[in-house]
Amino acid sequence: MTRLYGLIFDVDGVIADTEAVNARASIKVFAELFGVEGVVREDFEAGLGRGAEEYVKAGASVHGLELTEEQVKKATQLRQEYFLKILSEEPLPPFPGVLELMAKAMQRQDFREAIATSGTLEKSRAVLNAANVPYQKMVYINGNDVKNKKPDPELFLLAARRMGIEPANCVVIEDAPNGVQAAKAAGAKCIAVTNSTNAANLRQADLVCESLEQIKLDMIRELIDSN
């Protein structure tokens, strides 16, 4: 019987440079909603991959803001509106190597693929469509499907279960420390790409690369077979 391998892709910061768009939308929210100027992308780094609310809270913490749950909810809603508006007005090319790696895995009998993101259905689907990702042919898990966000492993455990593959036979492709932690907690292997942060912050991953152009399916098989 052919051994099956699972390949799980995060969305923000892995498929395309959405982290830049996330930051732009969030900076605008902080200025308009809270009157806070001088906010920069790095202020949100602690919230990367943990869902919209934790992303907003990370930026608020850096600037000494104590937000109520109602303020956080309003900020995340407005952030998504701004994000989707930017996406509708500007192109969002995929990172080099992403679509190629997906296409090669789809041609193989021994690979299954999944999209697994903490982002909402509306937000993540907009990104996948903009980047021309064939997600309809994959298992697709988004933040609406799970109760716990990263670094909790629920997202990746659900993706593996829907693919019908043990987590130990899966590789998760991530760009954020919280995502790497979630992948490892799920019992999967993890390849981290330095699209959103530096290699030192991703050192818990099994393999760190600068671009998915460097990743081949045989490398993924070897990583899993090394269990």
Buried (B, 14 or more C-beta within 10 A) or exposed (E): EEEBBBBBBBBBBBBBBBBBBBBBBBBBBBEEBBEBEEBEBEBBBBBBBBBBBBBBBBBBBBEEBEBEEEBBBBBBEBBBEBBBEBBEEEEBEBBEBBBEBBEEBBEBEEBBBBBBBBBBEEBBBBBBEBBEBEBEEBBBBBBEBBEEBBBBBBBBBBBBEBBEBBBEBBBBBBBBBBBBBBBBBBBBBBBBBBBBBEEEBBEBBBBBBEEBBEBEBEBBBEBBEEE
